[in-house]
Amino acid sequence: MRSTRSPAGPVGEAPARVAGPEKRPDEVAAMFDGVARRYDLTNAVLSAGLDRTWRGATADALDLRPGLRVLDLAAGTGTSSRAFAARGASVVACDFSLGMLRVGQHRLRQRPAAPGGGAVALVAGDGLALPFAAASFDRVTVSFGLRNVVDVEVCLAELARVTRPGGRLVICEFSRPTWAPWRTVYTEYLMRALPGLARLVSSSPDAYVYLAESIRAWPDQSALADRIAGAGWTRVGWRNLTGGIVALHRAWRPA
């Protein structure tokens, strides 16, 4: 490895503030509510099943074990949160989209935690003003959601605030492929094939036009590492997955 402002609380309260390319926060919240029912299926199809591999890499980077308390921000329907809890951690799945959280709540009722696994709690919350006390978590993580917040630096600072000294941050996010020909193919897929494929499987294909644009506008691996360090995290590094389509950034809260 190389070296959102609104009410928050239990499921049922107001969504948090996010934004994207030329989108108002309320529009983006409504967009995620609209795709919630088939979100996980759509992601699996559009990523050719690689989403599961990326979730596993994130869990490995978090170095999870029983007794750890984990914040999974932008958790969506809680798919990653359930995978983290299966390793014994106690997980708080926090998201601004009530639609996503309702789907996640329904799935938790259908598939309770396996014996020996940790618990998952669903909380509606704003990444710019997290509803948790300082030093509440041993690990904090964001998977494919950091690019949706209004102010990335503020969100990273909030994550640092709620992490105990010596705790770990892991960010799994789309990034920039390192090989130029592969980068060209990937960009063409994002802007041309992805919206068309989304029409076949998604309940709101227009949402995936926004998602493609937000991925293309996102900073590369080095630029994101600089932002993480600027928010007060130390020992910042990253590892490329799938040729740099996704990057796994890792950092520590200063002790």
N, C-alpha and C positions, 0 to 999 in steps of 0.2 A: 504494500500500500504506500502510495506517495503521501513523501511528507509535503384583528379584524374588529371595531368598537360597537358592541351592542349587548343586550342582556344575554346571560348564559345561565345554564342550570340543567336540571333533569330533563329527560326527553319530554317534549310537549311545550317547552318554552320557545322564545323567539330565536331564529337562526342568527349565526354570527356574520360578521362583515367580511366579504371577500371581493376580489375584483379580477378582471382579466383584460385582454386586449380590447379596448373600446367597449367595455361592458360595465354597467353599474353593478354594485354589490348585490342589490336585490335581484337583478336579472340572473346573475350567476347562481345565487342560492336557489332560485326557481328552476334554473336549468338542471342542477343536480337533483332536486326533488323530482323532476320529470323523468330522469333516466334511472332512478333508484331501483325500480322493480327488476330490470334486466341488466343492471350495471355490471355485475360480476360475470355474467355470461358473455356480454359484449366484450369486456376486457380480455377474457380468455380467448375469444375468437380473433380479435384484432391483434393480439400479441402472439398468436399461434401457440398458445399454452405456456409461453415463457413467463407469464405473470407469476405462476407458482414457483418457478426457479428463482425469480427475483425476490419473492417473499421469503423463501428459504435462506437466501444469502443475507437478507436483512436480519432475520432471526439469528443467524450465526454471528453476524457482526455485533449484535447486541449482547452476546454472551449471556444468554438467559439461564436462570436456574431458579428452583423453588425459593420463595421468600422475597424475591426482588419485586419492587413496585415500578410499573412501567406506564408511561403516558404515550398513547398512540394518537397523535394529533392528525386531523383530516382522515379519520379512520373509516369514513364512508359507512358501509354496511357491517364493518367489523370483521371482515375476512382475515386481515392480517392480525387483528387483535386475538382472534380465536386461535390462530397458529402460534402466537406468542404464549398464550395461556396454556396451550398443550404442553409446553416445556416447563410448566410449573409456576410461571410468573403471575402476579396479580396485576391485571391490565385495566386501565381506564381508557376507553375508546371515546375520543372527543371529536365532534364534528359540528359544523355550522348548519348542515342540511338536516332538517327534521325528517324529510322523506327518507333519506338514507338511514337515519337512526331507527326509524320505525321498521324498515325492512330488516335491519340488523336485530332489533328486539324480537321480531317474529321468528327469526332463524335461531336465536338463542333459546327461545322457548321450545322450538322443534328439536334442537340438538343440544341438550345440556352438556356441560363440560364433562369430559371423560374422568373416571376415577384417577386421582393423583394430579390432575391438572389444576391450574389456577383459575380464579374467577375473572369474569369480564363485566365491567360496569359501563353503561352507556351514558354519556353526558353531552348535552348541547353546550358548546362553548366557542368563544371568540379567540382566535390565535393572537390577537393584539392585546388582549386583556384576559388571560387565562384565569378561570375561577378556582384557583388552587393556591394554597399557601406556599411560601418560599421553601425550597429544599424538600418538596413533597415526594420526589421520585428518584429512584436509582438510575433509571434509563428513560430517555425521551426519544421519540422517533416520529418521522413524517415520511409517508410513502406517497409520492405522486400528488402532493397537495400544497407544497410550499409555494409553488408558482401561482397559486390562486389567492394569496393574501395581498392586501393592499400595500403593506410595508414589510418587506422581507426582513430588514434589519431589526425592526421592532419585534417581529415574531421570534426571531432567533434570540433576541435578548430576553423575551418572556420565557422561552424554553430554558434559557440559562438560569433565570430566576427560580423556576420551580424544580430545578435539578439540584440534588445535594452535592456538596463539594466532592470532587473525585468521580462524579457520575458521568455517564456517557450519552452522547448524542449520535444518532445514526439517521441519515437522510438518504432515502432511495428516490431518485428523480430522473426523469428523462434528461439526456445530455447530448453531447456532440460526438458522433462517431469519429474515431481517430484516423481512419483510412479514407482518403478523399473520395475514391470511387464508391465506397460503401456509403459515405455520407451523402453523395448525390442520389444514390438509389433510395436511401432512407427518406430523404427530403421529398422526393417524388412520390413515395408511398404515402407520406403524411398528407400532402396537399392534394393528391389526386385519388389514390386508391382507398385511403382510409374512410373518407366521407361516403363513398359509394358502398363500401363493404358494410359500414355502419347502418345504412338504410335497410340492409337485409336482416339485421339482428337487433338493432336498438329501437327502443320505444320513442326516441327523440334524436334522429340522425343529425339534425342541425347542430346539436350540442357538440358533436364531434368535429365540426368545422372549427368551433371555438377552441376545442382542446388541441387540435392540430396547430392552430395559430399560436396558442400559448406555449406549446413545446418549441416551435421554431424560434420564438422570441426569447426563450430562456437562456441565461448565460451559460458559457461552457464550464468545464470542470474546474479550471483554475480560477475563473472569476467568482464562482460560487464559493470556493474555498476561501477566497479573500473576504467575502461577505461574512462567512462564518467566523473567521478570525476577528474581523472588525466588531463583531457582536460580543466579544469577550471569551470565546472558546479557545482552547489551546490544543496543541498536537493535532492540528487539522490535516487530514489526508483523504485520499479517495482511491477507489478501485473501480476500474471499468468493467461493466458486464455487457455481454453480447456486443463486443466491439465498440463500446462507448455509447450505444443507444441509451443505456442506463448507466448512471454512475452512483456508487455507494460511498457517500461522504461520512467520515467518522471524526469525532472530536470529543474532548473531555472538558468538564467544568473544572476550573482551577481549584486546587485544594488549598 
